[in-house]
Amino acid sequence: MSPKSIFITGCNRGIGLELVKQYLGQKNPPNHVFATYRTMSDELKKLADDNSALKLIKMDISNYSSYPDIVKQVEAVVGKDGINLLINNAGFMPKNKDLATTTPEDMKEAYEINCIAPFFFTKAMLPLLESAAKGSSDSGMSVERAAVVQMSSSVGSIAENSWGTLHAYRCSKTGLNQAMKTMSIDLKDTGILIMSIHPGWVQTDMGGANAALTTAESCAMMIDTLSKLSSKDYASFLNYDGKKIDW
């Protein structure tokens, strides 16, 4: 069973676009899927033309002043039912990856898009998530009730860092995990599940053509993992297949 309403950032291509496709293609699809884009892709536009459940929202994730208006747009559609699942998928990897070329600007931009923006957008969406949690007949934790999923990466794991490089990207994803964990302490009595997930090494513009997984494979396994989340997974850091990743 799908959540009734889902909000996904960064959907013009790659993982975000594939998540939208697969959620809309489920046997019992969500009533509402909100998908953000910075630049509209033909594929995303066609999906919206063919699916009345899909609502497209133009969004620059680092434009914090736009958040209240976006929340109002969503609230106008879902009302008191709120948002069941927020997936903060939008991300950025600087082209400069090694020690010699990484710049302060790389570090700042990676942190802003990969850590700061997901934190503050989650904060902005909390009233809609809280509405969903309070209105649910289910007292447990699940993506069907209310959940925040931070799209992290295994390279954000300090324990698993054995080959270096990707300095700005690694640090920003480690920061995202810490932000998720800290926010989980504040949200523990709200009924909102929050966690981080690693999508795998995926064949996207970021992951490259030689990556191990297609977007379809990664997203199918992530959606399956998310559908099984419960209170035992609160504040966890999981692989796309549900296995725990060391911090």
Protein Blocks (a to p, Z undefined) as FASTA:
>chain_A
ZZfbdcdehilgcjllmmmmmmmmpmbdcfbdcdddfbdcfklmmmmmmmmkbccddddf
klmklmmmmmmmmmmmnmmnopfbdcdfbccddfblbfklocfklmmmmmmmmmmmmmmm
mmmmmmmmmmmmmmpcbfbdcfkloccdddddfklpmklmcngghklmmmmmmmmmmmmm
mmmmmmmmnopacddddebjaddfknopmbmbdfklmmmmmmmmmmmgcfklgoiacdfk
opacdZZ
